[in-house]
Amino acid sequence: MFSGAHVILYSRDAEADRTFLKDVLGFAHVDAGRGWLIFELPPAEIAMHPTDGEPRSEVYLMCDDIAETLKALEDRGAEVSRPVSDQGWGLVGAVRLPSGTELPLYQPHHPVAHSLSP
């Protein structure tokens, strides 16, 4: 029924953040026209969490070894904006995009759904 998911991040400096996604994170991409890059993401999953506040969305990049991933990204020039912390359900950290936006990463402690598909 569905062929994929399309995630949109809004940025105050989209060009710099696109360059970061391409050069620092190393995401493959296509040019949808006029330099509008669309990046390939690793396998994804979606979760629904309850909230008493306003509904919102969050995007995390998942990794098998968050310490190793953050070190590799730092070596490529990324700023680690949030050191690793254990949240019980996983280890969480973040890097800062050139626009100032924080991009969270996490290493789950729970089974992952994206491993269900061949």
C-alpha distances in whole Angstrom, upper triangle without the diagonal:
4,7,9,12,15,18,21,24,27,31,34,35,31,33,35,32,30,33,32,29,30,33,33,30,29,26,25,24,23,26,24,27,31,30,27,26,22,22,20,19,19,17,16,15,16,19,20,24,26,29,32,32,30,26,25,23,24,23,24,24,25,27,29,32,33,36,36,33,35,38,37,35,39,40,38,40,37,39,38,38,37,39,37,37,36,34,34,30,30,33,32,34,33,34,35,34,36,35,36,33,32,29,29,29,28,29,27,29,27,24,21,17,16,19,16,14,16
4,6,8,11,14,17,21,24,27,31,31,28,29,31,28,26,29,29,25,26,29,30,26,26,22,21,20,20,22,21,24,27,27,24,22,18,18,16,16,16,14,13,13,13,16,18,22,25,27,30,30,28,24,23,20,21,19,21,21,21,24,26,29,30,33,33,30,32,35,33,32,35,37,35,36,33,35,34,34,34,35,34,34,33,31,32,28,28,30,29,30,29,30,31,30,32,32,33,29,29,26,26,25,25,26,25,27,25,22,19,16,14,17,15,13,15
4,7,10,13,17,20,23,26,30,29,26,27,29,26,24,26,26,22,23,27,27,24,23,19,18,17,17,19,18,22,25,24,21,19,16,15,13,13,14,12,12,13,14,18,20,24,27,29,32,32,29,26,24,21,21,19,20,20,20,23,25,28,28,32,31,28,30,33,31,30,33,34,32,34,31,33,33,33,33,35,33,34,33,32,32,28,28,29,29,30,28,29,30,28,31,30,32,28,28,25,25,24,25,25,25,27,25,23,19,16,14,16,15,13,14
4,7,10,13,17,20,23,26,26,23,24,26,22,20,23,23,19,20,24,24,20,20,16,16,15,15,18,17,21,24,22,19,17,13,13,11,10,11,9,9,10,12,15,18,21,24,26,30,29,27,23,21,18,18,15,17,16,17,20,22,25,25,29,28,25,27,30,28,26,30,31,29,30,28,30,29,30,29,31,29,30,30,28,29,25,25,26,25,26,25,25,26,25,27,27,28,25,24,21,21,21,21,22,22,25,23,21,17,14,12,15,15,13,14
4,6,10,13,16,19,23,23,20,22,23,20,18,21,21,17,19,22,22,19,19,16,16,15,16,18,16,20,23,21,18,16,12,12,10,9,11,10,8,9,10,13,15,19,22,23,26,25,23,20,17,14,14,12,14,14,16,19,21,24,24,27,27,24,25,28,27,25,28,30,27,28,26,27,27,27,27,28,27,28,28,26,27,24,23,24,23,23,22,23,23,22,24,24,25,21,21,18,18,18,19,21,20,24,22,21,17,15,13,16,16,15,17
4,7,10,13,16,20,20,17,19,20,17,15,19,19,15,17,20,21,18,18,14,15,13,13,15,13,17,19,18,14,13,9,10,10,9,12,12,10,12,12,15,17,20,23,24,27,25,23,19,17,13,14,12,14,14,16,19,23,25,24,27,27,24,25,28,26,24,27,29,26,27,24,26,26,25,26,28,27,28,29,27,28,25,24,25,23,23,21,21,21,19,22,21,22,19,19,17,18,18,20,22,22,25,24,23,20,18,16,19,20,18,20
4,7,10,13,17,17,14,17,18,14,14,17,16,13,16,19,19,16,17,14,15,14,15,16,15,18,20,18,14,13,10,10,10,9,12,12,10,12,11,14,16,18,21,21,24,23,20,17,14,11,10,8,11,12,15,18,21,23,22,25,25,21,22,25,24,21,24,26,24,24,21,22,22,22,22,25,24,25,26,24,26,23,22,23,20,20,18,18,18,16,19,18,19,15,15,13,14,15,17,20,20,24,23,23,19,18,16,20,21,20,22
4,6,10,13,14,11,14,15,12,12,16,15,13,15,19,19,16,18,15,16,14,15,15,14,17,18,16,12,12,10,10,12,12,15,16,14,15,15,17,18,20,22,22,25,22,19,17,14,11,11,10,13,14,17,20,24,25,23,26,26,23,23,26,25,22,24,26,24,23,21,22,22,21,22,25,25,26,27,26,28,25,24,24,21,21,18,18,17,15,17,15,16,13,14,13,15,17,19,22,23,26,26,26,22,21,20,23,25,24,26
4,6,10,11,9,12,13,10,10,14,13,11,15,17,17,15,17,15,17,15,16,17,16,18,18,16,13,12,11,11,14,13,16,17,16,17,16,18,19,20,22,22,24,21,19,17,13,11,10,9,12,13,17,20,23,24,22,24,25,21,21,24,23,20,22,24,22,21,18,19,19,18,19,22,23,24,26,24,27,25,23,23,19,18,15,15,13,11,13,11,13,10,11,10,13,15,18,21,22,26,26,26,23,23,21,25,26,26,28
4,7,9,7,11,12,10,11,14,14,13,16,19,18,17,19,18,19,17,18,18,17,18,18,16,13,13,13,14,17,17,20,21,19,21,19,21,22,22,24,23,25,22,19,17,14,12,12,12,15,16,20,23,27,27,25,27,28,24,23,26,25,22,23,26,23,22,19,19,20,19,20,24,25,26,28,27,29,27,26,25,22,20,17,16,14,12,13,10,12,9,12,12,15,18,21,24,26,29,29,30,27,26,25,28,30,30,32
4,5,5,9,9,7,10,12,12,12,15,17,17,17,19,18,19,18,19,18,18,19,18,16,13,14,14,15,18,18,21,23,22,23,22,24,24,25,27,25,27,24,21,20,17,15,15,14,16,17,21,23,27,27,24,26,27,23,22,25,24,20,21,24,21,19,17,17,18,17,19,23,24,26,28,27,30,29,27,26,22,20,17,15,12,9,10,7,9,7,11,12,15,18,21,25,27,30,31,32,29,29,27,30,32,32,34
4,6,9,9,9,12,14,14,15,17,19,18,19,21,20,22,21,21,20,20,20,19,17,15,16,17,18,21,21,25,27,25,27,26,27,28,28,29,27,29,25,23,22,19,18,18,17,19,20,24,26,30,30,27,28,29,25,24,26,26,22,22,25,22,20,18,18,19,18,20,24,26,28,30,29,33,31,30,28,24,22,18,16,13,10,9,6,8,9,12,14,18,21,24,28,30,33,34,35,32,32,31,34,36,36,38
4,6,6,6,9,10,11,12,14,16,16,17,18,18,20,18,19,18,18,18,16,14,13,14,16,16,20,20,23,26,25,27,27,28,29,30,32,30,32,29,26,25,22,20,19,18,20,20,24,26,29,29,26,27,28,24,22,24,24,20,20,22,20,17,16,16,19,18,21,24,26,28,31,30,34,32,30,28,25,22,18,16,13,9,7,5,9,10,13,14,18,21,24,28,30,34,35,35,32,33,31,34,36,35,37
4,6,5,6,9,10,10,12,14,15,15,16,15,17,15,16,14,15,15,14,11,10,10,12,13,17,17,21,23,23,25,25,27,28,29,31,30,32,29,26,25,21,19,18,17,18,18,22,24,28,28,25,27,27,23,22,24,23,19,21,22,19,18,16,17,19,19,22,25,26,28,31,30,33,31,29,28,25,22,19,16,13,10,9,7,11,11,14,14,18,20,23,27,29,32,33,34,30,30,28,31,33,32,34
4,5,5,6,9,10,11,12,14,15,15,15,16,14,15,13,14,14,12,9,9,9,12,13,17,18,22,25,24,27,27,29,31,32,34,33,35,32,30,28,25,23,21,19,21,20,24,25,29,29,26,28,27,24,23,24,22,19,20,22,18,17,16,18,20,20,23,26,28,30,33,33,36,34,31,30,26,24,20,17,15,11,9,9,13,13,16,16,20,22,25,28,31,34,35,35,32,32,30,32,35,34,35
4,5,5,6,9,10,10,11,13,14,14,16,15,17,16,17,17,16,12,12,12,14,14,17,18,21,24,24,27,27,29,31,32,34,33,35,32,30,29,25,23,21,19,20,19,22,23,27,26,24,25,24,21,20,21,20,16,17,18,15,13,12,14,17,17,20,23,25,28,30,31,34,32,30,27,24,21,18,14,12,8,6,7,10,11,14,14,18,20,23,26,29,33,34,34,31,32,30,32,35,34,35
4,5,5,6,9,10,10,10,12,12,14,13,15,15,16,17,16,13,12,11,12,12,15,15,18,21,21,23,23,26,27,28,30,29,32,29,27,25,22,19,17,15,16,15,19,20,24,24,21,22,22,19,17,19,18,14,16,17,14,13,11,13,15,15,18,21,22,25,27,27,30,29,26,24,21,18,15,12,10,6,6,6,9,9,11,11,14,16,20,23,25,29,30,31,28,28,26,29,31,30,32
4,5,5,6,9,10,10,11,10,11,10,12,11,13,14,13,10,9,7,9,9,12,13,17,20,20,23,23,26,28,29,32,31,34,31,29,27,23,20,19,16,17,16,19,20,24,24,22,24,23,19,19,21,19,15,17,19,15,15,13,16,18,18,21,23,25,27,29,29,32,30,27,26,23,21,17,14,13,9,9,10,13,12,14,13,16,18,21,24,26,30,31,31,28,28,25,28,30,29,30
4,5,5,6,8,9,9,10,11,11,13,13,15,16,15,11,11,9,11,11,14,15,18,21,22,25,26,29,31,32,35,34,37,34,32,30,26,24,21,19,19,17,20,21,24,24,22,23,22,19,18,19,17,14,16,16,13,12,12,15,17,18,21,23,25,28,30,31,33,31,29,27,24,21,18,15,13,10,9,11,14,14,15,15,18,19,22,25,27,31,32,32,29,30,27,29,32,31,31
4,5,5,5,6,8,9,12,12,15,15,18,19,18,14,14,12,13,11,14,14,16,20,20,23,24,26,29,29,32,32,34,32,30,28,25,22,19,16,16,14,17,18,21,21,19,20,19,15,14,16,14,10,12,13,10,9,8,11,14,15,18,20,21,24,26,27,30,28,25,23,20,17,14,11,10,7,7,10,12,12,12,11,15,15,19,21,24,28,29,30,27,28,25,27,30,29,30
4,6,6,5,6,6,9,9,12,13,16,17,17,14,13,10,10,8,10,10,13,16,17,20,21,24,26,27,30,30,33,31,29,27,23,20,17,14,14,12,15,16,19,19,18,19,18,14,14,16,14,11,14,15,12,12,11,13,15,16,18,20,21,24,26,26,28,26,24,22,19,17,14,12,11,9,10,12,14,13,13,11,14,14,17,19,22,26,27,27,24,24,22,24,27,26,26
4,6,6,5,5,7,7,10,12,15,16,16,12,12,9,10,8,10,11,14,17,19,22,24,27,29,31,34,34,37,34,32,30,27,23,21,18,17,15,17,18,21,21,20,21,19,16,16,18,15,12,15,15,12,13,12,16,18,19,21,23,24,27,29,29,31,29,26,25,23,20,17,15,15,12,13,15,17,16,17,14,17,17,20,22,25,28,29,29,26,26,23,25,28,26,27
4,6,5,8,10,11,14,15,18,19,19,15,15,12,14,12,13,14,16,20,21,25,26,29,32,33,36,36,39,36,35,33,29,26,23,20,19,16,19,18,21,21,19,20,18,15,15,16,13,10,13,12,9,10,10,14,16,18,21,22,23,26,29,30,32,30,27,25,23,20,17,14,14,12,12,15,17,17,17,15,18,18,21,22,25,29,30,30,27,28,25,27,30,29,29
4,5,8,11,13,16,18,21,22,22,18,18,15,15,13,14,14,15,19,20,23,25,27,30,30,34,33,36,34,33,31,27,24,21,18,16,14,16,15,18,17,16,16,15,12,11,12,9,7,9,9,6,7,7,11,13,15,17,18,19,23,25,26,29,27,24,21,19,17,14,11,11,10,11,14,15,15,14,13,15,14,18,19,23,26,28,28,25,27,24,25,29,28,28
4,6,9,11,15,17,19,22,22,18,17,14,14,10,11,10,12,15,16,19,21,24,27,28,31,31,34,32,31,29,25,22,19,15,13,11,13,12,15,15,14,15,14,10,11,12,10,7,10,11,9,10,9,12,13,15,17,18,18,21,23,24,26,24,21,19,17,15,13,11,12,10,12,15,16,15,14,11,13,12,15,16,20,23,24,24,22,23,20,22,25,24,25
4,6,9,13,15,18,20,21,17,17,13,13,10,10,10,11,15,17,21,23,26,29,30,33,34,37,35,34,31,28,24,21,18,16,13,15,14,17,17,16,18,16,12,14,15,11,10,13,13,10,12,12,16,17,19,21,21,22,25,26,27,29,27,24,22,21,19,16,14,15,14,15,18,19,18,17,15,16,15,18,19,22,25,26,26,23,24,21,22,25,24,24
4,6,10,13,15,18,19,15,14,11,9,6,6,7,9,13,14,18,20,23,26,28,31,32,35,33,32,29,25,22,19,16,15,12,14,14,17,18,17,19,18,14,16,17,14,13,16,16,13,15,14,18,18,20,22,23,23,25,27,27,29,26,24,22,21,19,17,15,16,14,16,18,19,18,17,14,16,15,17,19,21,25,25,25,21,22,18,20,23,21,21
4,7,10,13,16,17,14,13,10,9,6,5,8,10,14,16,19,22,25,28,30,34,34,38,36,34,31,28,24,22,18,18,15,17,17,20,21,21,23,21,18,19,21,17,16,20,19,16,18,18,21,22,24,25,27,26,29,30,30,32,29,27,26,24,23,21,19,20,17,19,20,22,21,21,18,20,19,21,22,24,27,28,27,23,23,19,21,23,21,21
4,7,9,12,14,11,10,6,5,4,6,9,12,15,17,20,22,26,28,30,34,34,37,35,33,30,27,23,22,19,19,17,19,20,23,24,23,26,24,20,22,23,20,19,22,22,19,20,19,22,24,25,27,28,28,31,32,32,34,31,29,28,26,25,22,20,20,18,19,20,22,20,21,18,21,20,23,24,26,30,30,29,25,24,21,23,25,23,23
4,6,9,11,9,8,6,5,7,8,12,15,17,19,22,24,27,30,32,35,36,39,37,34,31,28,25,24,21,22,20,22,23,26,28,27,29,28,24,25,27,24,22,25,25,22,23,23,26,27,28,30,32,32,34,35,35,37,34,32,31,29,28,25,24,23,20,21,22,24,23,24,21,24,24,26,28,29,33,33,31,28,27,23,25,27,24,24
4,5,7,6,6,5,6,9,11,15,18,21,22,25,26,29,32,34,37,37,40,38,35,32,29,26,25,22,24,22,25,26,29,31,30,32,30,27,27,29,26,24,27,27,23,24,24,26,28,29,31,33,34,36,38,37,39,36,34,34,31,30,27,25,24,20,21,21,24,23,24,22,25,26,28,30,32,36,35,34,31,30,26,29,30,28,28
4,7,7,5,6,7,10,13,16,19,21,22,24,25,29,30,33,36,36,39,36,33,31,28,25,25,22,24,23,26,28,31,32,31,34,32,29,30,32,29,26,29,30,26,27,26,28,30,31,32,35,35,37,39,38,40,37,35,35,32,31,28,26,25,22,22,22,25,23,25,23,26,27,29,31,33,36,36,35,31,29,26,29,30,28,28
4,6,6,8,10,13,16,19,23,25,25,28,29,32,34,36,38,38,41,38,35,33,30,27,27,25,27,26,29,31,34,35,34,36,35,31,32,34,31,28,31,31,28,28,27,30,32,32,34,37,38,40,41,41,43,40,38,37,35,33,30,28,27,23,23,22,26,25,27,25,28,29,32,34,36,40,39,38,35,33,30,33,34,31,32
4,6,9,12,15,18,21,25,27,27,30,31,34,35,37,40,39,42,39,36,34,31,28,28,26,28,27,30,32,35,36,35,37,35,32,32,34,31,28,30,31,27,27,26,29,31,32,34,37,38,40,42,41,44,41,39,38,35,34,30,28,26,22,21,21,24,24,26,25,29,30,33,36,37,41,41,40,37,36,33,35,37,34,35
4,6,9,12,15,18,22,25,25,28,29,32,34,36,38,38,40,38,35,33,29,27,26,24,25,24,27,29,32,33,31,33,32,28,28,30,27,24,26,27,23,23,23,25,28,28,31,33,34,37,39,38,41,38,36,35,32,30,27,24,23,19,18,18,22,21,23,22,26,27,30,32,34,38,38,38,34,33,30,33,35,32,33
4,7,10,13,16,20,22,22,25,25,29,30,32,35,34,37,34,31,29,26,23,23,21,22,22,25,27,30,31,30,32,31,27,27,29,27,24,26,27,23,23,22,25,27,27,29,32,33,35,36,36,38,36,34,33,30,28,25,23,21,18,17,17,20,19,21,20,23,25,28,30,32,36,36,35,31,30,28,30,32,30,31
4,6,10,13,16,19,19,22,23,26,29,30,33,33,36,34,31,28,25,22,21,18,20,19,22,23,26,28,26,28,27,24,24,26,23,21,23,24,20,21,20,23,24,25,27,29,30,32,34,33,36,33,31,30,27,26,23,21,20,16,16,16,19,18,20,18,21,22,25,27,29,33,33,32,28,28,25,27,29,27,28
4,7,10,13,15,16,19,20,23,25,28,30,31,34,32,29,26,23,20,19,16,17,16,19,21,24,26,25,27,26,22,23,26,23,20,23,24,21,22,20,23,24,25,26,28,29,31,32,31,33,30,28,28,26,24,22,20,20,16,18,18,20,18,19,17,19,20,23,25,26,30,30,29,25,24,21,24,25,23,24
4,6,10,13,13,17,18,22,24,26,29,30,33,31,29,26,23,19,18,14,15,13,16,17,21,22,21,24,23,19,20,22,20,17,21,22,18,20,18,21,22,23,24,26,26,28,29,29,30,28,25,25,23,22,19,18,18,15,17,17,20,17,18,15,17,17,20,21,23,27,27,26,22,21,18,21,23,21,22
4,7,9,11,15,17,20,23,26,29,30,33,32,30,27,23,20,18,15,15,12,14,16,18,20,20,23,21,18,20,22,19,18,21,22,19,21,19,22,22,24,24,26,25,27,28,28,29,26,24,24,22,22,20,19,20,17,20,20,22,20,19,16,17,17,19,20,21,25,24,23,19,19,15,17,20,17,18
4,6,8,11,14,17,20,22,26,27,30,29,27,24,21,17,15,12,11,9,11,12,15,17,17,20,19,16,18,20,18,16,20,21,19,20,18,21,20,22,22,23,22,24,25,24,25,22,20,20,19,19,17,17,18,17,19,20,21,18,17,14,15,13,15,16,17,21,21,20,16,15,12,15,17,15,16
4,6,10,13,16,20,22,26,27,31,30,28,25,22,18,16,13,11,8,9,10,12,15,15,18,17,14,17,19,17,16,20,21,19,21,19,21,21,22,22,23,21,23,23,23,23,20,18,18,18,18,17,17,19,19,22,23,23,20,19,15,15,13,13,14,15,18,18,16,13,13,9,11,14,13,14
4,7,11,14,18,20,24,26,29,29,28,24,22,18,16,13,12,10,9,11,13,16,17,20,19,17,19,22,20,20,23,24,23,25,23,24,23,24,24,24,22,24,23,22,23,19,18,19,18,19,19,20,22,21,25,25,26,22,21,17,16,14,14,14,14,17,16,14,10,9,6,8,10,9,11
4,7,10,14,16,20,22,26,25,24,21,18,14,13,10,10,9,9,12,14,17,17,21,20,18,20,23,22,20,24,26,24,25,23,24,23,23,22,23,21,22,22,20,21,17,16,18,17,18,18,19,21,21,24,24,24,21,19,16,15,13,13,14,13,16,15,13,9,8,6,9,11,11,13
4,7,10,13,17,19,23,23,22,18,16,13,12,10,10,10,10,13,15,18,18,22,22,20,21,25,24,23,26,28,27,28,25,26,24,24,23,24,22,22,21,19,19,15,15,17,17,19,19,21,23,23,26,26,26,22,20,17,15,14,13,14,12,15,13,11,8,6,6,9,10,11,14
4,7,10,14,16,20,20,18,15,13,10,10,9,10,12,12,15,18,20,20,23,24,22,23,27,26,25,27,30,29,29,26,27,25,24,23,24,22,22,21,18,19,15,16,18,17,19,19,21,23,23,26,26,25,21,20,17,15,15,14,15,13,16,14,13,10,9,9,13,13,14,17
4,6,10,13,17,17,17,13,12,10,10,11,11,14,13,17,19,21,20,24,25,23,24,27,28,26,29,31,30,31,27,27,25,24,22,24,22,21,19,16,16,13,14,17,16,19,19,22,24,24,28,27,26,22,20,18,16,15,14,15,13,15,13,13,11,10,11,15,15,16,20
4,7,10,13,14,14,11,11,10,11,12,14,16,17,20,22,24,23,27,28,26,26,30,30,29,31,34,33,33,30,29,27,26,24,25,23,22,21,17,18,15,16,19,18,21,21,24,25,26,29,28,27,23,21,19,17,18,17,18,16,17,15,16,14,13,15,18,18,20,23
4,7,10,11,12,9,10,10,11,13,14,17,17,21,23,24,23,26,28,26,26,30,31,29,31,34,33,33,29,29,26,24,22,24,22,20,19,15,15,13,15,18,17,20,20,23,25,26,29,28,26,23,21,19,17,18,16,18,16,17,15,16,16,15,18,21,21,23,26
4,7,9,10,9,10,12,13,16,17,21,21,24,26,28,26,29,31,29,29,33,34,32,34,37,36,36,32,31,29,26,24,26,24,22,21,17,17,15,18,20,20,22,23,26,27,28,31,30,28,24,23,22,20,21,20,21,19,20,18,20,19,19,21,24,24,26,30
4,5,7,7,9,11,13,16,18,21,22,25,28,29,27,29,32,30,29,33,34,32,33,37,36,35,31,30,28,25,23,25,24,22,21,17,18,17,19,21,20,22,22,25,26,27,30,28,26,23,21,21,19,21,20,23,21,22,21,23,22,22,24,27,27,29,33
4,7,8,11,14,16,19,21,25,26,29,31,32,30,32,35,33,32,36,37,35,36,39,39,38,34,32,30,27,25,27,26,24,23,20,21,20,22,24,22,24,25,28,28,29,32,30,28,25,23,24,22,24,24,26,24,25,24,26,26,26,28,31,31,33,36
4,6,9,12,14,18,20,24,25,28,31,32,29,31,34,32,31,34,36,33,34,38,37,35,32,30,28,25,23,26,26,24,23,20,22,21,23,24,22,23,23,26,25,26,29,27,25,22,21,22,20,23,23,26,24,26,25,27,26,26,28,31,32,33,37
4,6,10,13,16,19,23,25,28,31,32,29,32,34,32,30,34,35,32,33,37,36,35,31,29,28,25,24,27,26,25,25,22,24,22,24,25,22,24,23,25,24,25,27,25,23,20,20,21,20,23,23,26,25,27,26,28,26,26,27,31,31,32,36
4,7,10,14,17,20,22,26,28,30,27,30,32,30,29,33,33,31,32,36,34,33,30,29,27,25,23,26,26,24,24,21,23,21,22,23,21,22,22,24,24,24,27,24,23,20,19,19,18,21,21,24,23,25,24,25,23,23,24,27,28,29,32
4,7,10,13,17,19,23,26,27,24,27,29,26,26,29,30,27,29,32,31,30,26,25,24,21,20,23,23,22,22,19,21,20,20,21,19,19,18,20,20,20,23,21,19,16,16,15,15,18,18,21,21,23,22,24,22,21,22,26,26,27,30
4,7,10,14,16,19,23,24,22,25,26,23,23,27,27,24,26,29,28,27,24,23,22,20,19,22,21,21,21,18,20,18,18,19,17,17,16,18,18,18,21,19,18,14,14,13,13,15,16,19,18,21,20,21,19,18,19,22,23,24,27
4,7,10,12,16,19,20,18,21,23,20,19,23,23,21,22,26,25,24,20,20,18,17,16,18,18,17,18,16,18,16,15,16,13,14,13,15,15,15,19,17,16,12,11,10,9,11,12,15,15,18,18,19,17,17,17,21,22,23,26
4,7,10,13,17,18,16,19,20,17,17,20,20,18,20,23,22,21,18,18,17,16,15,17,17,17,18,16,18,16,15,15,12,13,11,13,14,14,17,16,16,12,10,8,7,9,10,13,14,17,17,18,15,16,15,18,20,21,23
4,6,10,13,14,12,15,16,13,13,17,17,15,17,20,19,20,16,16,14,14,13,15,14,14,15,14,16,13,12,11,9,10,9,11,13,13,17,17,16,13,10,7,5,5,7,10,11,14,15,16,13,14,14,16,19,20,22
4,7,10,12,10,13,14,11,11,15,14,13,16,18,17,18,15,16,14,15,14,15,14,15,16,16,17,15,12,12,10,10,9,11,13,13,17,18,17,14,12,8,7,5,6,9,10,14,15,15,13,14,13,15,18,18,20
4,7,9,8,12,12,10,12,15,15,14,17,19,18,20,17,18,15,16,15,15,13,14,14,14,15,13,10,10,9,10,11,13,16,17,20,21,20,17,15,11,9,6,5,6,7,11,12,12,10,12,11,12,15,16,18
4,6,6,9,9,7,10,12,12,12,15,17,17,18,16,17,15,17,15,15,12,14,14,15,16,14,10,10,10,11,12,13,17,18,21,23,22,19,16,13,11,7,6,5,8,11,13,13,11,14,12,13,16,18,19
4,6,9,9,8,11,13,13,14,17,18,19,21,19,20,17,19,18,16,13,15,14,16,16,14,11,10,12,13,15,16,20,21,25,26,25,23,20,17,14,10,8,6,8,10,12,12,11,14,13,12,16,18,18
4,6,5,6,9,10,11,12,14,16,17,19,17,18,15,17,16,14,11,13,13,15,16,14,11,9,11,11,13,15,19,20,24,26,24,22,19,16,14,10,9,6,9,11,14,15,14,18,17,16,20,21,22
4,5,5,6,8,10,10,12,14,15,16,14,14,11,13,12,10,8,10,11,13,15,14,10,7,8,8,10,11,15,17,21,22,21,19,16,13,11,7,6,6,9,12,15,16,15,18,18,18,22,23,24
4,5,5,6,9,10,11,12,14,15,14,14,11,13,12,9,7,10,12,15,16,16,12,9,10,9,11,12,16,18,21,23,21,20,17,15,13,10,10,9,13,14,18,19,19,22,21,21,25,27,27
4,6,5,6,9,10,11,13,14,13,14,12,15,15,12,11,14,15,18,19,19,15,12,13,12,13,13,17,19,21,24,23,22,19,16,15,12,12,11,14,16,19,20,19,22,21,21,25,26,26
4,5,5,6,9,10,11,13,11,12,11,14,13,12,11,14,16,18,19,18,15,12,12,10,10,10,14,15,18,21,20,18,16,13,12,9,10,10,14,16,19,20,18,21,19,20,23,24,24
4,5,5,6,9,10,11,8,9,7,10,10,9,9,13,15,17,19,19,15,12,11,8,8,8,11,13,16,19,17,16,13,12,11,9,10,11,15,17,20,22,20,23,22,22,26,27,28
4,5,5,6,9,10,9,10,9,12,13,11,11,15,17,20,22,22,18,15,14,11,11,11,14,16,18,21,19,19,16,15,14,12,14,14,18,20,23,24,23,26,25,25,29,29,30
4,5,5,6,9,9,11,11,14,15,14,14,18,20,22,24,23,20,17,16,13,13,11,14,15,17,20,20,19,17,15,15,13,15,15,19,21,24,25,23,25,23,24,28,28,28
4,5,5,7,5,8,8,12,13,13,14,17,20,22,24,23,19,16,15,12,10,8,11,11,13,17,16,16,14,12,13,11,14,15,19,22,24,25,23,25,23,24,28,28,28
4,5,5,5,6,7,10,12,12,13,17,20,22,25,24,21,17,16,12,11,9,10,12,13,17,16,16,14,13,14,13,16,17,21,23,26,28,26,28,27,27,31,31,32
4,5,7,9,10,14,16,15,17,20,23,25,28,27,23,20,19,16,15,12,14,15,16,19,19,19,18,17,17,16,19,19,23,26,28,29,28,30,28,29,32,33,33
4,6,9,11,15,17,17,18,22,25,26,29,28,24,21,20,17,15,12,13,13,13,17,17,18,17,15,17,16,19,20,24,27,29,30,28,30,27,28,32,31,32
4,7,9,12,15,16,18,21,24,26,29,28,25,22,20,16,14,10,10,11,10,14,14,15,15,14,16,16,19,21,25,28,30,31,29,31,29,30,34,34,34
4,6,9,12,13,15,18,21,23,26,25,22,19,16,13,10,6,7,8,9,12,11,12,11,11,13,13,16,18,22,25,27,28,26,28,26,28,31,31,32
4,6,9,10,13,16,20,21,25,24,21,18,15,11,9,5,6,8,9,12,10,11,10,10,12,13,16,18,22,25,27,29,27,29,28,29,33,33,34
4,6,7,9,13,16,18,21,21,18,14,12,8,6,4,6,10,12,14,12,12,9,10,10,10,13,15,19,21,24,26,25,27,26,27,31,32,33
4,7,10,12,16,17,20,20,18,14,11,8,5,5,6,9,12,13,10,10,7,9,9,11,13,16,19,22,24,27,25,27,27,29,32,33,34
4,7,8,12,13,17,17,14,11,8,5,5,7,9,12,15,16,13,12,9,9,8,9,11,14,17,19,21,24,23,25,25,27,30,31,33
4,6,10,12,15,16,13,10,8,5,7,9,12,15,18,19,16,16,12,12,10,10,11,13,16,17,20,23,23,26,25,27,30,31,33
4,7,9,12,13,10,6,5,4,8,11,14,17,20,22,19,17,14,13,10,9,9,10,12,14,17,20,20,23,23,24,27,29,30
4,6,9,11,8,6,5,7,10,13,16,20,23,24,21,19,15,15,12,11,9,10,12,12,16,19,19,22,23,24,27,29,31
4,6,8,6,5,6,9,13,16,19,23,26,27,24,22,18,17,13,12,10,9,10,10,13,16,17,20,22,22,25,28,30
4,6,5,6,7,10,13,17,20,23,26,26,24,21,18,17,13,12,10,10,10,9,12,15,16,19,21,22,24,27,29
4,5,8,10,13,17,20,23,26,30,30,27,25,21,20,16,15,11,11,9,7,9,13,15,18,20,21,23,26,28
4,7,9,13,16,20,23,25,29,29,27,24,20,18,15,13,10,9,6,5,6,10,11,14,16,17,19,22,25
4,6,10,13,17,20,22,26,27,24,22,18,16,12,10,6,5,4,5,7,11,11,15,16,17,19,22,24
4,7,11,14,17,20,23,24,22,20,16,14,11,8,5,5,6,8,11,14,14,17,18,19,22,24,26
4,7,11,14,17,20,21,18,16,12,11,7,6,4,7,9,11,13,16,15,18,19,20,23,25,27
4,7,10,13,17,18,15,14,10,9,6,5,6,9,12,14,17,19,18,21,21,22,25,27,29
4,7,10,13,14,12,10,6,5,4,5,8,11,14,17,19,21,20,22,21,23,26,27,29
4,7,10,11,9,9,6,5,7,8,11,14,17,20,22,24,22,24,23,25,28,29,30
4,7,8,6,6,5,6,9,11,14,18,20,24,26,27,25,27,25,28,31,31,33
4,5,5,5,6,7,10,13,16,20,22,26,27,28,26,27,25,28,31,31,32
4,5,7,9,11,14,16,20,23,26,29,31,32,30,31,29,31,34,34,35
4,6,9,11,14,17,21,24,27,30,32,33,30,31,29,32,35,34,36
4,6,9,13,16,19,23,25,28,30,31,29,30,29,32,35,35,36
4,6,10,13,16,20,22,25,27,28,26,27,26,29,31,31,33
4,6,10,13,17,19,22,24,25,23,25,24,26,29,29,31
4,7,10,14,16,19,21,22,20,21,20,23,25,26,28
4,7,10,13,16,17,19,17,19,18,21,23,24,26
4,7,10,13,15,16,15,17,16,18,21,22,24
4,6,9,11,13,12,15,14,16,19,21,23
4,7,9,11,10,14,14,14,17,19,21
4,5,8,8,11,12,13,15,18,20
4,7,9,12,14,14,16,19,21
4,6,10,12,12,13,17,19
4,7,9,9,10,13,16
4,6,6,8,11,13
4,5,6,8,11
4,5,6,9
4,6,7
4,7
4
